[in-house]
Amino acid sequence: MSKEASPGVLAVLGYHKIGPPPPGGWETWSYVPEETFASHLRYLRETGWQVIDLAAFLHGLAAPQTLPRRAALLTFDDGYRSNLTVAVPWLQRFSFPAVLFVPTDFIGRRNTFDANVEPEEEICTWADLRELERAGVAVQSHGCSHRTLSDLGPREWEREIVRSRAVLEEGLGRPVEVFCYPYGDGGRDPEEVRRVLGAAGYRAAYLYGGGPSTIPPADAYCLPRLAMGPDTDLRAALGAFSPDAEA
């Protein structure tokens, strides 16, 4: 397929934690070693993927022609403080922006929503979130309580969607326009969820899992992300979209 005839591609990478577990913790698939993370960033740079920021992504929803043919968006779920202390220095070395999704009930607390599944770790404080934003990491909504929408009734998940946005906008002083479904769960009534998201002012929402998607996306409220773990083979996941593969 010629370069001119090919649709653009967007690869959204979904991370949780960069670096080792805390003292007394244990390894899980959510922990991506620092050097592995750095190798992912190098791969994107060396193979011609252009890492875009949230503003470019949102503009591209309405004007797909403004996005690069091979666009990547780096995202982090849950707001772990290690994203600030470990991931951000690497992002800055590559001059890459990113997006962080935080559950508002846990700002400045710990990830008790994953008790006995993941080691307990610090979630960013408001001061940390503002520092992330200054470093080029856009902070967006991951709901309030980090519960799956399918386990909640309509009033509860409407609160998760609407209130989390209001809390973040008040705390950060700017619009919040993207939602990330906790555990990648879009609810038992996706159409109604989309309606509430749109009415609340969100322009897009992310799942967890999947691969690259064409630009423009078929459904801005059901966007796939490549789940990133310590053993994720980024070359295998994105290699089909490399310049050599398209030749």
Summary of the structure (lengths in Angstrom):
residues: 247
radius of gyration: 17.4
end to end distance: 7.6
largest distance: 53.2
contacts: 797
relative contact order: 0.17
helix: 41%
strand: 20%
